[in-house]
């Protein structure tokens, strides 16, 4: 979950988390990919 960082599997096209967040699973994946370089302290080279 991009909000609470809980790991869940999307059972349908809509990802729903116990924290109340919900969005299309592709959008959640894109958010997680976008945030990954910031989470581990590394940045992607251009």
Backbone atoms as SQL, in Angstrom:
CREATE TABLE atoms (id INTEGER PRIMARY KEY, chain TEXT, resi INTEGER, resn TEXT, atom TEXT, x REAL, y REAL, z REAL);
INSERT INTO atoms VALUES
  (1, 'A', 1, 'UNK', 'N', 0.843, -1.184, 0.000),
  (2, 'A', 1, 'UNK', 'CA', 0.000, 0.000, 0.000),
  (3, 'A', 1, 'UNK', 'C', 0.889, 1.248, 0.000),
  (4, 'A', 2, 'UNK', 'N', 0.653, 2.171, -0.912),
  (5, 'A', 2, 'UNK', 'CA', 1.456, 3.395, -0.950),
  (6, 'A', 2, 'UNK', 'C', 1.247, 4.296, 0.272),
  (7, 'A', 3, 'UNK', 'N', 0.174, 4.079, 1.013),
  (8, 'A', 3, 'UNK', 'CA', -0.110, 4.912, 2.177),
  (9, 'A', 3, 'UNK', 'C', 0.518, 4.339, 3.447),
  (10, 'A', 4, 'UNK', 'N', 0.236, 3.055, 3.730),
  (11, 'A', 4, 'UNK', 'CA', 0.698, 2.468, 4.998),
  (12, 'A', 4, 'UNK', 'C', 1.825, 1.453, 4.829),
  (13, 'A', 5, 'UNK', 'N', 2.217, 1.136, 3.599),
  (14, 'A', 5, 'UNK', 'CA', 3.310, 0.207, 3.268),
  (15, 'A', 5, 'UNK', 'C', 2.989, -1.258, 3.565),
  (16, 'A', 6, 'UNK', 'N', 1.733, -1.562, 3.856),
  (17, 'A', 6, 'UNK', 'CA', 1.343, -2.956, 4.073),
  (18, 'A', 6, 'UNK', 'C', 1.337, -3.681, 2.735),
  (19, 'A', 7, 'UNK', 'N', 1.834, -4.909, 2.734),
  (20, 'A', 7, 'UNK', 'CA', 1.856, -5.704, 1.498),
  (21, 'A', 7, 'UNK', 'C', 0.571, -6.500, 1.395),
  (22, 'A', 8, 'UNK', 'N', -0.061, -6.385, 0.255),
  (23, 'A', 8, 'UNK', 'CA', -1.314, -7.073, -0.028),
  (24, 'A', 8, 'UNK', 'C', -1.299, -7.514, -1.467),
  (25, 'A', 9, 'UNK', 'N', -2.036, -8.529, -1.781),
  (26, 'A', 9, 'UNK', 'CA', -2.213, -8.928, -3.175),
  (27, 'A', 9, 'UNK', 'C', -3.541, -8.380, -3.661),
  (28, 'A', 10, 'UNK', 'N', -3.544, -7.792, -4.831),
  (29, 'A', 10, 'UNK', 'CA', -4.791, -7.306, -5.419),
  (30, 'A', 10, 'UNK', 'C', -5.583, -8.513, -5.911),
  (31, 'A', 11, 'UNK', 'N', -6.775, -8.676, -5.400),
  (32, 'A', 11, 'UNK', 'CA', -7.606, -9.811, -5.780),
  (33, 'A', 11, 'UNK', 'C', -8.422, -9.513, -7.037),
  (34, 'A', 12, 'UNK', 'N', -8.559, -8.268, -7.363),
  (35, 'A', 12, 'UNK', 'CA', -9.344, -7.832, -8.505),
  (36, 'A', 12, 'UNK', 'C', -8.588, -6.674, -9.141),
  (37, 'A', 13, 'UNK', 'N', -9.193, -5.979, -10.053),
  (38, 'A', 13, 'UNK', 'CA', -8.533, -4.825, -10.669),
  (39, 'A', 13, 'UNK', 'C', -8.362, -3.679, -9.685),
  (40, 'A', 14, 'UNK', 'N', -9.160, -3.666, -8.633),
  (41, 'A', 14, 'UNK', 'CA', -9.063, -2.620, -7.625),
  (42, 'A', 14, 'UNK', 'C', -8.321, -3.148, -6.408),
  (43, 'A', 15, 'UNK', 'N', -7.273, -2.444, -6.020),
  (44, 'A', 15, 'UNK', 'CA', -6.501, -2.778, -4.830),
  (45, 'A', 15, 'UNK', 'C', -7.178, -2.120, -3.642),
  (46, 'A', 16, 'UNK', 'N', -7.461, -2.895, -2.604),
  (47, 'A', 16, 'UNK', 'CA', -8.074, -2.364, -1.385),
  (48, 'A', 16, 'UNK', 'C', -7.209, -2.756, -0.195),
  (49, 'A', 17, 'UNK', 'N', -6.894, -1.770, 0.624),
  (50, 'A', 17, 'UNK', 'CA', -6.064, -2.006, 1.801),
  (51, 'A', 17, 'UNK', 'C', -6.909, -1.821, 3.062),
  (52, 'A', 18, 'UNK', 'N', -6.503, -2.473, 4.138),
  (53, 'A', 18, 'UNK', 'CA', -7.233, -2.351, 5.401),
  (54, 'A', 18, 'UNK', 'C', -7.149, -0.940, 5.989),
  (55, 'A', 19, 'UNK', 'N', -6.199, -0.123, 5.519),
  (56, 'A', 19, 'UNK', 'CA', -6.098, 1.260, 6.006),
  (57, 'A', 19, 'UNK', 'C', -7.138, 2.171, 5.355),
  (58, 'A', 20, 'UNK', 'N', -7.845, 1.646, 4.339),
  (59, 'A', 20, 'UNK', 'CA', -8.885, 2.430, 3.674),
  (60, 'A', 20, 'UNK', 'C', -8.504, 2.896, 2.279),
  (61, 'A', 21, 'UNK', 'N', -7.238, 2.769, 1.913),
  (62, 'A', 21, 'UNK', 'CA', -6.797, 3.179, 0.580),
  (63, 'A', 21, 'UNK', 'C', -7.317, 2.198, -0.457),
  (64, 'A', 22, 'UNK', 'N', -7.760, 2.722, -1.597),
  (65, 'A', 22, 'UNK', 'CA', -8.132, 1.868, -2.722),
  (66, 'A', 22, 'UNK', 'C', -7.877, 2.612, -4.020),
  (67, 'A', 23, 'UNK', 'N', -7.418, 1.869, -5.023),
  (68, 'A', 23, 'UNK', 'CA', -7.133, 2.419, -6.349),
  (69, 'A', 23, 'UNK', 'C', -6.980, 1.253, -7.316),
  (70, 'A', 24, 'UNK', 'N', -6.953, 1.562, -8.603),
  (71, 'A', 24, 'UNK', 'CA', -6.724, 0.535, -9.616),
  (72, 'A', 24, 'UNK', 'C', -5.344, -0.065, -9.369),
  (73, 'A', 25, 'UNK', 'N', -5.227, -1.377, -9.491),
  (74, 'A', 25, 'UNK', 'CA', -3.967, -2.046, -9.144),
  (75, 'A', 25, 'UNK', 'C', -2.794, -1.582, -9.993),
  (76, 'A', 26, 'UNK', 'N', -3.033, -1.190, -11.245),
  (77, 'A', 26, 'UNK', 'CA', -1.940, -0.683, -12.082),
  (78, 'A', 26, 'UNK', 'C', -1.430, 0.658, -11.562),
  (79, 'A', 27, 'UNK', 'N', -2.328, 1.475, -11.049),
  (80, 'A', 27, 'UNK', 'CA', -1.929, 2.768, -10.484),
  (81, 'A', 27, 'UNK', 'C', -1.086, 2.555, -9.224),
  (82, 'A', 28, 'UNK', 'N', -1.501, 1.612, -8.387),
  (83, 'A', 28, 'UNK', 'CA', -0.741, 1.309, -7.172),
  (84, 'A', 28, 'UNK', 'C', 0.661, 0.826, -7.542),
  (85, 'A', 29, 'UNK', 'N', 0.756, -0.024, -8.561),
  (86, 'A', 29, 'UNK', 'CA', 2.057, -0.501, -9.015),
  (87, 'A', 29, 'UNK', 'C', 2.935, 0.630, -9.516),
  (88, 'A', 30, 'UNK', 'N', 2.344, 1.548, -10.272),
  (89, 'A', 30, 'UNK', 'CA', 3.106, 2.691, -10.788),
  (90, 'A', 30, 'UNK', 'C', 3.600, 3.583, -9.652),
  (91, 'A', 31, 'UNK', 'N', 2.763, 3.801, -8.654),
  (92, 'A', 31, 'UNK', 'CA', 3.168, 4.608, -7.496),
  (93, 'A', 31, 'UNK', 'C', 4.329, 3.933, -6.776),
  (94, 'A', 32, 'UNK', 'N', 4.227, 2.630, -6.572),
  (95, 'A', 32, 'UNK', 'CA', 5.292, 1.904, -5.873),
  (96, 'A', 32, 'UNK', 'C', 6.600, 1.920, -6.655),
  (97, 'A', 33, 'UNK', 'N', 6.536, 1.781, -7.968),
  (98, 'A', 33, 'UNK', 'CA', 7.744, 1.837, -8.798),
  (99, 'A', 33, 'UNK', 'C', 8.351, 3.234, -8.754),
  (100, 'A', 34, 'UNK', 'N', 7.505, 4.260, -8.817),
  (101, 'A', 34, 'UNK', 'CA', 7.980, 5.638, -8.788),
  (102, 'A', 34, 'UNK', 'C', 8.694, 5.945, -7.469),
  (103, 'A', 35, 'UNK', 'N', 8.212, 5.409, -6.377),
  (104, 'A', 35, 'UNK', 'CA', 8.781, 5.690, -5.055),
  (105, 'A', 35, 'UNK', 'C', 9.987, 4.828, -4.718),
  (106, 'A', 36, 'UNK', 'N', 10.204, 3.743, -5.411),
  (107, 'A', 36, 'UNK', 'CA', 11.272, 2.800, -5.073),
  (108, 'A', 36, 'UNK', 'C', 12.658, 3.450, -4.981),
  (109, 'A', 37, 'UNK', 'N', 13.093, 4.245, -5.956),
  (110, 'A', 37, 'UNK', 'CA', 14.436, 4.846, -5.838),
  (111, 'A', 37, 'UNK', 'C', 14.581, 5.720, -4.599),
  (112, 'A', 38, 'UNK', 'N', 13.524, 6.385, -4.174),
  (113, 'A', 38, 'UNK', 'CA', 13.586, 7.213, -2.979),
  (114, 'A', 38, 'UNK', 'C', 13.640, 6.354, -1.722),
  (115, 'A', 39, 'UNK', 'N', 12.996, 5.211, -1.745),
  (116, 'A', 39, 'UNK', 'CA', 12.925, 4.360, -0.560),
  (117, 'A', 39, 'UNK', 'C', 14.273, 3.739, -0.218),
  (118, 'A', 40, 'UNK', 'N', 15.066, 3.388, -1.220),
  (119, 'A', 40, 'UNK', 'CA', 16.348, 2.752, -0.922),
  (120, 'A', 40, 'UNK', 'C', 17.530, 3.721, -0.975),
  (121, 'A', 41, 'UNK', 'N', 17.264, 5.003, -1.170),
  (122, 'A', 41, 'UNK', 'CA', 18.318, 6.005, -1.146),
  (123, 'A', 41, 'UNK', 'C', 19.118, 6.132, -2.419),
  (124, 'A', 42, 'UNK', 'N', 18.754, 5.403, -3.442),
  (125, 'A', 42, 'UNK', 'CA', 19.468, 5.461, -4.717),
  (126, 'A', 42, 'UNK', 'C', 18.588, 6.149, -5.745),
  (127, 'A', 43, 'UNK', 'N', 19.207, 6.786, -6.690),
  (128, 'A', 43, 'UNK', 'CA', 18.434, 7.406, -7.761),
  (129, 'A', 43, 'UNK', 'C', 18.820, 6.768, -9.087),
  (130, 'A', 44, 'UNK', 'N', 17.916, 6.815, -10.020),
  (131, 'A', 44, 'UNK', 'CA', 18.181, 6.269, -11.343),
  (132, 'A', 44, 'UNK', 'C', 19.000, 7.258, -12.150),
  (133, 'A', 45, 'UNK', 'N', 19.940, 6.769, -12.926),
  (134, 'A', 45, 'UNK', 'CA', 20.727, 7.664, -13.766),
  (135, 'A', 45, 'UNK', 'C', 19.942, 8.004, -15.024),
  (136, 'A', 46, 'UNK', 'N', 20.211, 9.161, -15.559),
  (137, 'A', 46, 'UNK', 'CA', 19.491, 9.614, -16.751),
  (138, 'A', 46, 'UNK', 'C', 20.114, 9.056, -18.006);
